Structures are given as structure tokens and as C-alpha cells.
Amino acid sequence: MAELLKVGVIGCGGIANGKHLPSIKKNGLAEIVAVCDLIVERAEKAKAEYGTPETRVYTDYKELLKEDLDAVFVCTPNRSHSEISVAALDSGKHVLCEKPMAINYEEAKKMLEAQKRSGKLLTIGYQGRQRPAHRYLKEICDAGELGDIYYASANALRRRGVPTWGVFLNEYEQGGGPLIDIGTHALDLTLWCMNNYKPKYAVGTTYHKLNNDTKTANPWGDWDPEKFSVEDSAFGFVVMENGATIHVNASWALNMAEPEDGTTTLCGTKAGADLKNGLRINGVAHGRQFTTLPDMAAGGVDFFKGKGPSTPQEAENEIFLKAVKGEGELCVLPEQAAVVTRILEAIYTSAKTGEPVYFND
């Protein structure tokens, strides 16, 4: 039996319990040696449900990092991503940090520097890359079937979908609202498919139009206007160095009939693609327009579907842990995630100043 990796989980809230802890337990590649949370009851619960009787519980992540661990999962609010990840890398641990990489580009650069000097692996939790339709779209783009992709739209638009738990509505802890929370997924997917990580400038707007609404029809219950300090929607216009244009659209609450959450639209010189109601490829062949709908539900024969991760988060977890074991490479590189953070920060800055932000390296 292969030796299990020893991992620690810092932050035992919703993202850890909904994503990372179950995935670690399921894939059988690692054992959870230590868990940490500022609220000790959360850490104790994580130990009871996903750990072993020997799993250690901490309320100070610095104490957890003294453990003999192979890897650490950072599942804390955005503001602490950089601080904890840097400390973990410097203590000799590989790191999977939840998205976004950091609260701003300066903090992201500290993570890149720590990764380089430590020689350890660092990846960011953009599990959206592991959706079958998204992976298929990436293959199409890499094969050049869309041609030169010169326009894209990164969409994370909810009609009503304001997370009312935790610190999501707290600008200090999170750095923003839907743009940094779900817009980050759509932008990551778009840049990844385009394989374009060289922005030239960005213009952005943010809105606080629905924050004070009551009787909101929000699926997670009415939000508290007094606590809703982040934007309810944000929009960005990004021009890349090669001239490509990307629209970035994010909302938790927007009066629109057909929302899109975590999708991308790509337009190239040979064909286009979007993720509206599934993956669609469009183009022209033999003098006729066509739209192709790849069957992403197709599997093996009924009595054998094969083995492997069944959800994007499980696939993300397995890719990271196998990379730690030297069995494969990371999917999300920290340099890519840093560009996502840099663009998001530029959109926020432009919204505050009313001026475009230029990326001058």
C-alpha cells in the first residue's frame, strides 16, 4: 500500500467542508494530520468527520506549520491567503490555496517569491478548470480550432445569489464582492482557454445598487444591508497586449432574466464557443453557419464507467496531491493565478478612480 501524504487544513469553514475535506478523505492519497481554525469547535468537527483520532487540532496556524507535513490547504478568508501561504511555503510545505490567490497583486507577488525560494509547489483553487466541458473547450483552443481568439466575455452573473454566511459581505476580509468571489473563476477560465496572460490596461465599474433591498428573493435568505459593504455587481473592460478584448461581468444580484455563472464566450478568427446551456461551438463550413453541441454526458458502456474523480473539486484535489507525490503536473500555475488577481485589482482601482489602469512592467 502506497504511503499516505501528511496534510494540514487551515480554515475549517464552508469551503473546507464543502470541497477540500471530503475530497481528501475520498481519494485516499493523504491523511489529515492537523486542522486549524480560529473557532476551535470548527476544527474539532473537521477532525471528527474527516480526520483520525490522532489528528491534531489548532487555533493558531503557525503552530500547525510546526508539524511534519507534506502539504497544506489554505481555506481562510481572502485577506489571509498570502500571509498563510507564504508561511507554509517557507516552512517547507506544498500549498493549495483557495481562490482568489490574494487580496491584491502585491500580496500575490509575495506568494510567487515564497514559492520560488522554497522550491515547493503552489497552486490555487480554480476547480472550474476541471469541468468536462471546460477541459474539452481548452483542448479545442489549444488545437487552434478557434483560431486567434480576439474577443472574450468572462461571465459570473447571478440574478439573486448573495452568500449571506461567513464574511462574504465584509470588504475588509474579502477585498470585494462578486468580482473577487465568482468573477475570479470566470476570468481564470477565460484567460486559461485563451492562453493569454499579458494585460495592457483595464477599465472598471462597480455598483452598490441593490445592497439596501429588503424582501430580496435571495435563495440563501435576505441579506443584512448593514453588513453588505461590498459591491453587488462589477464590470470590467480589459485590453491585452496582443489587442484582444475581454469583458469581465460579475454580480451577486442583478435584474436579469438569464444569468450566467462561471462561463466564458470566446470569439476567434476560425470559430467561436460559449457555455450557455452547455458547450456550443459555432462557425462556418462549406458556405453555411453551424453550431455544434458536444455531448459531455457520454461515458463508457453501462456496466463500466471507469474509475476516477467524479466532481471538479475531487479532480482538483487529486491533481494537486499527485503532483506533490511527483506523479504529474499542476493544472493551475501560480503565475497564471497572479495575473487574474492583478486584473481584478485593476478593475476595482479603475472603478474607484474613474480612470483606466495600465499594466506597466
C-alpha positions in Angstrom: 0.0 0.0 0.0 1.4 3.4 -1.0 2.4 5.7 1.8 -0.1 8.4 2.5 0.8 12.0 2.3 0.5 14.0 5.5 -1.6 17.2 5.1 -2.9 20.0 7.2 -6.0 22.1 6.6 -6.1 25.7 7.7 -9.6 27.1 7.9 -12.4 24.7 8.6 -15.4 26.7 7.3 -17.7 26.3 4.4 -15.1 25.9 1.6 -13.1 23.3 3.6 -16.2 21.3 4.5 -17.9 21.6 1.1 -14.8 21.0 -1.0 -11.4 20.0 0.3 -12.0 17.9 3.4 -14.4 15.4 1.6 -12.1 15.2 -1.4 -9.0 14.4 0.7 -10.9 11.7 2.5 -12.3 10.2 -0.7 -9.2 10.0 -2.9 -7.1 8.0 -0.4 -3.9 9.8 -1.2 -3.4 11.6 2.1 -4.3 11.6 5.7 -5.3 14.7 7.6 -2.7 15.1 10.3 -3.7 18.5 11.6 -6.6 21.0 11.3 -6.8 24.6 12.3 -9.5 27.2 12.8 -9.9 30.3 14.9 -13.1 28.8 16.2 -11.9 25.6 17.9 -15.3 23.9 17.5 -15.0 24.0 13.8 -11.6 22.4 13.9 -12.9 19.7 16.3 -15.8 19.0 14.0 -13.4 18.7 11.0 -11.3 16.2 13.0 -14.3 14.1 13.9 -15.7 13.9 10.4 -12.6 13.8 8.3 -9.6 13.1 10.5 -8.4 10.3 12.7 -8.1 10.0 16.5 -4.5 11.2 16.1 -5.4 14.3 14.1 -4.1 17.4 16.0 -6.3 20.5 16.4 -5.0 24.1 16.4 -6.4 27.6 16.6 -3.0 29.2 15.5 -1.8 28.3 12.0 1.8 29.0 13.0 1.6 26.1 15.5 0.2 23.8 12.8 3.1 24.6 10.5 5.5 23.2 13.0 4.1 19.8 12.2 5.8 17.4 9.9 3.5 17.8 6.9 3.9 17.3 3.1 1.2 19.8 2.1 -1.2 22.4 3.5 -4.6 23.5 2.2 -5.3 27.2 2.9 -9.1 27.7 3.2 -9.4 31.0 5.0 -10.9 34.4 4.1 -9.1 36.2 1.2 -7.2 38.7 3.3 -5.1 36.0 4.9 -4.3 33.9 1.8 -0.9 35.4 1.2 0.3 35.6 4.8 -0.5 31.9 5.5 0.6 30.6 2.1 4.0 32.3 2.4 4.5 31.0 5.9 3.5 27.5 4.8 5.9 27.5 1.8 8.7 28.9 3.9 8.2 26.1 6.4 8.7 23.5 3.6 5.1 22.6 2.8 3.5 22.4 -0.6 0.4 24.6 -0.8 -3.1 24.6 -2.3 -4.6 28.0 -1.6 -8.2 28.7 -2.2 -9.2 31.3 -4.8 -8.6 34.1 -5.3 -4.8 33.9 -4.9 -4.6 37.0 -2.8 -6.4 40.2 -2.0 -4.2 42.2 -4.4 -1.3 41.8 -6.7 1.3 42.9 -4.2 0.3 40.0 -1.9 0.2 37.6 -4.8 3.8 38.5 -5.7 4.9 37.7 -2.2 3.4 34.2 -2.7 5.3 33.8 -6.0 8.5 34.8 -4.3 8.0 32.4 -1.5 7.3 29.6 -4.0 10.5 30.3 -5.9 12.7 30.4 -2.8 11.2 27.4 -1.2 11.0 25.2 -4.3 7.7 23.8 -3.2 4.5 23.6 -5.2 1.9 26.3 -5.1 -1.5 26.1 -6.8 -4.8 28.0 -6.5 -8.3 26.5 -6.2 -9.8 27.2 -9.6 -11.7 23.9 -9.8 -13.8 25.2 -12.7 -11.0 24.1 -15.0 -11.8 20.5 -14.2 -15.4 20.6 -15.5 -15.6 18.2 -18.5 -17.0 20.9 -20.9 -14.3 23.3 -19.8 -11.5 20.8 -20.3 -12.9 20.0 -23.7 -13.1 23.7 -24.6 -9.4 24.1 -23.6 -8.4 21.2 -25.9 -10.2 22.9 -28.8 -8.5 26.2 -28.1 -5.1 24.6 -27.7 -5.6 22.8 -31.0 -6.1 26.1 -32.7 -9.7 25.3 -33.8 -11.0 28.7 -32.8 -8.1 30.5 -34.5 -6.8 33.8 -33.0 -9.2 34.5 -30.1 -9.5 38.3 -30.1 -12.7 38.8 -28.1 -14.0 37.1 -24.9 -16.5 37.6 -22.2 -16.0 36.2 -18.7 -19.4 35.9 -17.0 -20.3 35.3 -13.4 -23.8 36.8 -13.3 -26.4 35.8 -10.8 -29.9 37.2 -10.7 -30.0 36.6 -7.0 -27.2 34.6 -5.3 -25.8 36.6 -2.5 -23.9 34.5 0.0 -25.2 35.6 3.4 -22.9 33.5 5.6 -19.3 33.9 6.8 -17.5 37.1 5.8 -18.6 37.3 2.1 -20.2 40.7 2.6 -17.2 42.1 4.5 -15.0 44.2 2.2 -12.1 44.2 4.7 -11.8 40.4 4.9 -12.7 39.6 1.3 -11.4 42.6 -0.7 -14.6 42.9 -2.6 -17.8 41.1 -3.6 -18.9 39.1 -6.6 -16.0 40.2 -8.7 -13.3 38.7 -6.5 -15.6 35.8 -5.4 -17.1 34.4 -8.5 -15.8 36.7 -11.3 -12.4 35.3 -10.5 -13.5 31.9 -11.7 -14.9 33.2 -15.0 -11.8 35.3 -15.6 -9.4 32.4 -14.8 -11.3 30.1 -17.2 -11.2 32.7 -20.0 -7.5 33.5 -19.7 -6.7 29.8 -19.5 -8.6 29.0 -22.7 -7.1 31.9 -24.5 -3.6 31.2 -23.0 -3.2 34.9 -22.8 -1.7 36.3 -19.6 -0.4 39.7 -20.8 -2.9 42.5 -20.0 -2.3 46.0 -21.2 -4.9 48.1 -19.4 -8.3 47.7 -17.7 -11.3 49.9 -17.1 -13.9 49.0 -14.4 -17.1 50.0 -12.7 -18.7 48.7 -9.5 -22.2 49.1 -8.2 -24.0 49.2 -4.9 -27.5 49.4 -6.3 -29.3 46.6 -4.6 -27.5 46.3 -1.3 -30.3 48.1 0.7 -33.1 46.0 -0.8 -35.4 44.0 1.5 -37.6 41.0 0.6 -34.9 40.1 -1.8 -35.9 36.7 -3.1 -32.4 35.6 -2.3 -32.1 31.8 -2.1 -29.9 32.0 1.0 -32.2 34.4 2.7 -32.4 38.2 2.8 -29.1 39.9 3.3 -28.4 42.4 6.0 -28.0 45.9 4.4 -25.9 47.0 7.3 -23.3 44.2 6.6 -23.4 44.4 2.8 -20.3 46.6 2.4 -19.1 45.1 -0.9 -20.4 45.7 -4.5 -23.4 43.8 -5.7 -22.1 43.9 -9.3 -18.9 44.8 -11.2 -17.9 45.1 -14.8 -14.5 45.3 -16.4 -13.1 46.0 -19.9 -9.7 44.6 -20.4 -7.4 45.0 -23.4 -4.5 42.6 -23.7 -1.1 43.4 -25.2 -1.9 41.5 -28.4 -5.0 43.6 -28.9 -7.6 41.0 -27.6 -10.5 42.4 -25.6 -12.1 40.7 -22.6 -15.3 41.8 -20.9 -15.5 40.7 -17.2 -19.0 40.7 -15.8 -19.8 39.7 -12.2 -22.9 40.0 -10.0 -24.5 38.5 -6.9 -27.7 40.5 -7.5 -28.7 41.8 -10.9 -32.1 42.2 -12.5 -31.6 39.9 -15.5 -33.7 37.1 -16.7 -30.9 34.7 -17.9 -28.0 34.7 -15.5 -24.6 33.0 -16.4 -22.4 31.8 -13.6 -18.8 30.8 -14.3 -19.0 30.8 -18.1 -16.9 32.2 -20.9 -17.7 33.3 -24.5 -14.7 33.1 -26.9 -14.6 34.5 -30.5 -11.8 33.6 -32.8 -10.9 34.0 -36.4 -11.9 30.4 -37.3 -14.8 29.7 -34.9 -16.4 30.7 -31.6 -17.5 29.0 -28.5 -19.7 29.7 -25.4 -21.0 27.9 -22.4 -24.6 29.0 -22.5 -26.8 26.0 -21.6 -23.8 23.7 -22.2 -20.8 24.0 -24.5 -21.5 25.3 -28.0 -19.1 25.6 -30.9 -20.0 27.9 -33.8 -18.5 28.5 -37.2 -18.9 28.5 -40.9 -18.3 25.4 -43.1 -19.0 24.9 -46.8 -20.7 28.3 -47.0 -23.1 27.5 -44.1 -23.2 28.5 -40.5 -23.1 25.7 -38.0 -23.4 25.2 -34.2 -22.1 22.0 -32.7 -23.2 20.8 -29.3 -20.6 18.3 -27.9 -22.1 15.5 -25.8 -20.4 16.0 -22.5 -22.5 13.3 -20.8 -21.2 10.4 -22.9 -19.4 7.8 -20.9 -18.4 4.2 -21.2 -20.7 1.2 -21.6 -23.4 0.9 -19.0 -21.6 -1.7 -16.9 -18.3 0.0 -16.8 -17.8 3.7 -16.4 -14.2 3.6 -15.2 -12.7 5.0 -12.0 -11.6 8.5 -11.1 -12.8 11.7 -9.6 -16.5 12.4 -10.1 -16.5 16.2 -9.4 -14.3 19.1 -10.4 -13.2 19.6 -6.8 -12.2 16.0 -6.4 -10.2 16.2 -9.7 -8.5 19.4 -8.4 -7.6 17.7 -5.2 -6.2 14.6 -6.8 -4.1 16.6 -9.3 -2.5 18.6 -6.5 -1.8 15.6 -4.3 -0.4 13.5 -7.1 1.9 16.4 -8.1 3.1 16.5 -4.5 3.9 12.8 -4.9 5.8 13.5 -8.2 3.0 11.9 -10.3 2.0 14.5 -12.8 2.0 18.3 -13.0 -0.2 21.1 -11.6 -3.1 22.4 -13.6 -3.3 25.9 -12.1 0.1 27.6 -12.1 0.6 30.4 -9.5 1.9 32.8 -12.2 -1.4 32.4 -14.0 -3.5 33.0 -10.9 -1.4 36.1 -10.1 -2.5 37.7 -13.4 -6.1 37.0 -12.5 -5.6 38.8 -9.2 -3.8 41.7 -10.9 -6.7 42.2 -13.4 -9.3 42.1 -10.7 -7.4 44.6 -8.6 -7.2 46.9 -11.6 -10.9 46.8 -12.2 -11.6 47.7 -8.6 -9.0 50.5 -8.8 -10.4 51.9 -12.0 -13.9 51.8 -10.5 -12.7 53.9 -7.6 -10.6 56.4 -9.5 -12.7 56.6 -12.7 -9.5 56.2 -14.7 -8.1 53.2 -16.7 -5.3 51.2 -15.1 -2.3 50.5 -17.2 -0.1 47.4 -16.6 3.4 48.8 -16.9 6.0 46.1 -16.1 
